[in-house]
Amino acid sequence: MPTTIQLSDETKALIGTFGTKEDTYEDILKRMYRLAVKEQLREFLMSSENTISLGEARRRLAKRWPK
């Protein structure tokens, strides 16, 4: 069921710049959503949060399981 959302003229114009004359606003918004999901996944996979360097991992390994 279609719905209506309120947008300013400025926001509508900005969204329109992502499409072509053949695209509906729904087409544009779905494409923007897919791109945003891909970007979130990329940021998650490439994040260095809660990681350690390879050198630090080797140091910890050597300390835990000495030869």
C-alpha angles and dihedrals in degrees: 000000000000119000136192125237126192116240132168117243088248093055092045090052092048092051089048091059089068093062145053130239089269094054122094120215087253090056091050095047093048090051091048090050093052090050091049091051091050091049092050090050091048091050091048094049095044096043116122092201113127093007134120131210121261089248091054091048090052091048091052091046092051091048094048097042109025118188 
